[in-house]
Every structure is written in structure tokens, then in C-alpha cells.
Amino acid sequence: MVVGERRWRAAQQDGIETLAAMVWEMDTETAFIAQVVPRTSTGDRGGRDGQLSRR
């Protein structure tokens, strides 16, 4: 899972068994970029010191 993990976990906690999803095959570098770009555009830098963190 590249993005949407928080939504997936919240759905699990609420007992939701199915979620709409889009599935793409991608290499490691593309997956990392897919994770970083949404966070940088919303200002979420992750980590305590404001640097991007790899999760």
C-alpha cells in the first residue's frame, strides 16, 4: 500500500469491510514519489524536525 493507509486503518476500526481503491503496479522509486508528493503539497512534512520521513 502506497497511499491511503490511514483511511484503510480507520475503515478497519469502524468495521467497514470494503473500500474503493485504485491499484497500480510501480517500482520502489515511483512508490516513494507517490507517497512524498501528496505530503509536500499539503505541508505534512512528517517527523519531529520538519524533514520528510520515509515510512
C-alpha positions as CSV (number, residue, x, y, z in Angstrom):
1,M,0.0,0.0,0.0
2,V,1.5,3.3,-1.1
3,V,-1.1,5.9,-0.1
4,G,-4.4,5.7,1.8
5,E,-3.1,3.6,4.8
6,R,-4.7,6.0,7.3
7,R,-8.1,5.7,5.6
8,W,-7.7,1.9,5.4
9,R,-6.9,1.6,9.1
10,A,-9.8,4.0,10.0
11,A,-12.2,1.9,7.9
12,Q,-11.0,-1.3,9.7
13,Q,-11.6,0.3,13.1
14,D,-15.1,1.3,12.0
15,G,-15.8,-2.3,10.8
16,I,-16.0,-1.3,7.1
17,E,-15.1,-4.4,5.1
18,T,-14.8,-3.0,1.6
19,L,-13.2,0.2,0.2
20,A,-13.0,1.7,-3.2
21,A,-9.4,1.5,-4.4
22,M,-7.2,2.1,-7.4
23,V,-4.4,-0.4,-8.0
24,W,-1.2,0.2,-10.0
25,E,2.0,-1.7,-10.3
26,M,5.0,0.5,-9.7
27,D,8.7,0.2,-8.8
28,T,10.1,1.3,-5.4
29,E,11.2,4.8,-6.6
30,T,7.8,5.6,-8.1
31,A,6.0,4.3,-5.0
32,F,8.2,6.6,-2.8
33,I,7.4,9.6,-5.0
34,A,3.7,8.8,-4.9
35,Q,4.0,8.9,-1.1
36,V,6.0,12.1,-0.9
37,V,4.2,14.4,-3.4
38,P,0.8,14.5,-1.6
39,R,2.6,15.2,1.8
40,T,4.7,18.0,0.4
41,S,1.7,19.7,-1.3
42,T,-0.3,19.7,1.9
43,G,2.5,20.8,4.1
44,D,2.8,17.5,6.0
45,R,6.5,17.0,6.4
46,G,6.4,14.1,8.9
47,G,8.9,13.7,11.7
48,R,9.6,15.9,14.6
49,D,12.2,18.2,13.0
50,G,10.1,19.0,9.9
51,Q,12.1,16.9,7.5
52,L,10.4,14.4,5.1
53,S,10.4,11.0,6.6
54,R,10.3,7.7,4.7
55,R,7.7,5.4,6.2
